[in-house]
Amino acid sequence: MAATPSTVKPWTPPAVQASTSAPRPPVWNKVLPCIGPLVLFILWDLAVRTGMIKALLLPPPLDALGTLVKGLWGGPLLTDFAVTVWRTLQAFLIAAIVGMPLGVLLGSNEKAYRSVEFLIDFFRSTPSSALIPLFLMIFGVSDVNKVAIAAFGALLIVVFNSAYGVINARKQRVMAARVMGATRWQVFKDVLVWESLQPSFVGLRSAVSMALVIVIVAEMFIGADSGLGNRIINSQQVMNVRDMYASILAAGALGYALNILFLVLERKIVHWSGR
């Protein structure tokens, strides 16, 4: 029996069918990341309003956020914020410029890496704050001290991840390059270096967070007269809690922004990761 016009469906190209039938991401997916911070500020506000925590010790969230915005909008907090950013970037650049090539070189020679593996793991596992007296003796009370100890802590993370990436490079790609007649130098620069990029970026992301933490701790306890760490400890001593919490929020926002920045760079540069 011939099909009646009412039963015949118009032909649609597969690409069009896929695009029309693909589920659209719900609006909730965009809202979900905001739920956690919103709940935190609600609980924070309730704790102050109900008297569970005295406003003398914990100001209302709007007061802390207002102080943060005013301070970063040309206030003194902006100067301390910029100083901490500059020290963190200096420490991170030293760690990245020295650590990545060193890690790749050590990873390409497994015997060389195994000979220093204990030292890397030992100092990587040692809290950097425990080394502050040592760096004080070497560099004295200066900005160089703060940058040096932060660079040292970040350097170990970068070296470890870069070397790990080379050592654990995909054997199939290395063997394929050798079968095609590649020399050891060609295997190193065309295979091992590229294979190390993904773990190296993981190391860089961890290293910049570590550098920020160490810089702020050093600003607190090594005779600093500027920086977010110095501002937090000074505000705590004079009970200026609004400024203290605003500085803490500024430090947290800086760490989060640096982490997001490196995630974006990793996706742009190491776009073949996992393939």
C-alpha positions in Angstrom: 0.0 0.0 0.0 1.4 3.4 -0.9 2.0 5.7 1.9 -0.4 8.6 2.3 1.0 12.1 2.4 0.2 12.4 6.1 2.5 9.4 6.9 5.6 10.6 4.9 8.2 12.5 7.0 10.5 14.9 5.3 14.1 13.8 5.1 16.5 15.7 7.4 20.3 15.6 7.1 22.0 13.7 10.0 23.9 16.7 11.0 20.7 18.7 11.3 19.0 15.9 13.2 21.9 15.7 15.7 21.9 19.5 16.2 18.2 19.6 16.8 18.0 16.6 19.1 21.1 17.4 21.2 20.0 18.3 24.7 20.7 21.9 25.7 22.7 22.4 28.9 20.2 23.4 31.6 20.5 26.9 33.2 21.2 25.2 36.5 24.7 24.1 35.2 25.6 27.8 35.0 24.1 28.6 38.4 25.6 25.6 40.3 29.1 27.1 40.9 27.4 30.1 42.7 25.5 28.0 45.2 28.5 27.2 47.4 29.7 30.8 47.9 26.1 31.9 48.4 25.4 29.3 51.1 28.7 30.2 52.8 27.8 33.9 53.0 24.3 33.1 54.2 25.6 30.9 57.0 28.2 33.6 57.8 25.5 36.3 58.0 23.3 34.1 60.2 26.1 33.3 62.5 26.7 37.0 63.1 23.0 38.0 63.3 22.0 35.2 65.8 25.0 36.1 68.0 26.7 32.7 67.6 29.9 34.7 66.8 30.4 38.2 68.0 30.6 40.9 65.3 33.8 42.0 67.1 35.4 38.8 65.9 33.5 38.2 62.6 32.0 41.2 60.8 28.9 40.7 58.6 29.8 39.5 55.1 28.6 42.6 53.4 30.9 44.7 55.6 33.9 42.6 54.7 33.0 42.6 51.0 32.5 46.4 51.1 35.9 46.9 52.7 37.4 44.6 50.1 35.9 46.5 47.2 36.9 49.9 48.7 40.4 48.7 49.4 41.0 47.4 45.9 39.4 50.4 44.3 42.4 52.6 44.8 42.7 52.0 48.6 45.8 50.9 50.6 44.7 47.2 50.1 45.4 47.6 46.4 49.1 48.4 47.1 49.5 45.4 49.4 47.7 43.2 46.8 50.0 44.4 44.0 53.1 43.7 46.2 52.1 40.2 47.0 51.3 39.5 43.3 54.7 40.8 42.3 56.6 38.7 44.8 54.5 35.6 43.8 55.2 36.1 40.1 59.0 36.6 40.7 59.1 33.3 42.8 57.0 31.5 40.2 59.0 32.6 37.2 62.3 31.5 38.9 60.8 28.1 39.7 59.4 27.7 36.1 62.5 28.9 34.2 64.9 26.7 36.3 62.6 23.8 37.2 61.1 22.8 33.8 64.4 22.3 31.9 66.0 20.7 34.9 63.1 18.3 35.4 63.0 17.4 31.7 66.8 16.7 31.7 66.6 14.6 34.9 63.7 12.7 33.6 65.4 11.9 30.3 68.1 10.2 32.2 66.4 7.9 34.8 69.7 7.1 36.6 70.4 10.8 37.1 66.9 11.3 38.5 67.1 8.3 40.8 70.3 9.6 42.2 68.6 12.9 43.4 65.1 11.5 43.9 65.5 11.3 47.7 66.6 14.9 48.0 63.7 16.1 45.8 61.1 14.1 47.8 62.7 15.0 51.1 62.6 18.8 50.6 59.3 18.6 48.7 57.8 16.9 51.8 59.4 19.4 54.2 57.1 22.3 55.1 58.7 25.4 53.6 57.9 27.4 56.7 60.3 25.2 58.6 63.1 26.5 56.3 62.4 30.2 57.0 65.2 30.4 59.7 67.7 29.0 57.2 66.7 31.5 54.5 66.9 34.3 57.1 70.5 33.3 57.9 71.3 33.3 54.2 69.4 36.3 52.8 68.5 38.3 55.9 65.3 40.2 56.3 64.6 41.5 52.8 62.3 41.0 49.8 64.9 38.6 48.4 64.3 36.3 51.3 60.6 36.1 50.7 61.0 35.5 47.0 63.8 33.0 47.5 62.0 30.7 49.9 58.8 30.8 47.8 60.8 30.0 44.6 62.5 27.1 46.4 59.2 25.5 47.5 57.7 26.0 44.0 60.9 24.8 42.2 60.7 21.3 43.8 57.1 20.8 42.6 58.0 21.9 39.0 61.1 19.6 38.9 59.2 16.6 40.2 56.2 16.9 37.8 58.4 17.6 34.7 60.7 14.7 35.5 57.7 12.4 36.2 56.2 13.4 32.8 59.3 12.4 30.9 60.0 9.2 32.8 56.4 8.1 32.2 56.1 9.2 28.6 54.0 6.8 26.5 56.3 4.0 25.4 54.5 3.5 22.2 55.4 7.0 20.9 59.0 6.6 22.0 59.3 3.2 20.3 57.5 4.5 17.1 60.0 7.3 16.9 63.0 5.0 17.3 61.6 2.5 14.7 61.4 5.4 12.2 65.1 6.1 12.8 64.9 9.0 15.2 68.1 9.8 17.1 68.2 10.1 20.9 68.2 13.9 20.5 65.2 13.8 18.1 63.3 11.5 20.5 64.1 13.9 23.4 63.0 17.1 21.7 60.1 15.8 19.5 58.6 13.2 21.9 59.8 13.5 25.5 59.6 17.3 25.8 56.0 17.3 24.4 55.0 14.4 26.6 56.2 16.2 29.6 54.1 19.3 29.0 50.8 18.1 30.5 52.3 17.0 33.9 54.5 20.1 33.8 51.5 22.3 33.6 50.0 20.4 36.5 53.2 21.2 38.4 53.1 24.8 37.4 49.6 25.2 38.6 50.5 23.7 41.9 53.7 25.7 42.1 52.0 29.1 41.7 49.6 28.2 44.5 52.5 27.1 46.7 54.5 30.3 45.9 51.5 32.4 46.9 51.0 30.5 50.2 54.7 30.8 51.1 54.9 34.5 50.1 51.9 35.3 52.4 53.4 33.3 55.3 56.7 35.0 54.8 55.1 38.4 54.8 53.5 37.6 58.1 56.6 36.5 59.9 59.7 37.9 58.2 59.7 41.6 59.0 57.6 42.7 56.0 56.2 46.2 55.8 53.9 45.5 52.9 51.9 42.7 51.3 48.7 40.9 52.1 50.3 38.7 54.7 51.7 41.8 56.6 48.3 43.4 56.3 46.4 40.4 57.7 48.7 40.1 60.7 48.7 43.8 61.4 44.9 44.0 61.2 44.6 41.1 63.6 46.8 42.7 66.1 44.8 46.0 66.2 41.5 44.1 66.0 40.6 45.7 62.7 38.6 42.6 61.7 36.9 44.1 58.6 40.2 44.8 57.1 41.6 41.5 58.2 38.8 39.5 56.5 38.9 41.7 53.4 42.6 40.9 53.1 41.9 37.2 53.5 39.3 37.3 50.8 41.7 39.2 48.5 44.3 36.5 49.0 41.8 33.8 48.3 40.5 35.5 45.2 44.1 35.9 44.0 44.8 32.2 44.5 41.6 31.2 42.7 42.3 33.6 39.8 45.8 32.2 39.3 44.5 28.6 39.4 41.8 29.4 36.7 44.4 31.2 34.6 46.6 28.2 34.5 43.7 25.9 33.7 42.8 28.0 30.7 46.4 28.1 29.6 46.8 24.3 30.0 43.7 23.7 27.8 44.9 26.1 25.1 48.5 24.9 25.0 48.3 21.2 25.9 45.1 20.7 23.8 46.0 17.1 22.9 46.2 15.9 26.5 44.5 12.5 27.0 44.4 11.7 23.2 
